[in-house]
Amino acid sequence: MALADPPSSSTTAQVRATYEDNADYPLAGGSVAKAKEFWKALQILILRMGDEVQSGDERVRSEYRRLQDQLKRVESWLGAHDADFLAPKPGSTVKHFHLDETRG
């Protein structure tokens, strides 16, 4: 399953289905296309968890950390298998945001 365009218009159920359908990206030689869909789904799931992480219980925080770990792994995998993945795009600015840094 692929996400809608733009991905932010996908429902959480659609994002979760994309996440699950593409979680096997590294198997059988690996699939860059599946890894990219998995990466996009992870980003959306993490962003949508923002408020829950701030006020949620340990289960929610644990799920957030698990998704963050998976994001790091898929980014590493894509960096090793897709030369264009980490390359800066002309005219782009890279900004990193981490929800844990917003705690007051």
Secondary structure by P-SEA (a helix, b strand, c coil): cccccccccccaaaaaaaaaaccccccccccaaaaaaaaaaaaaaaaaaccccccccaaaaaaaaaaaaaaaaaaaaaaacccccccccccbbbbbbbcccccc
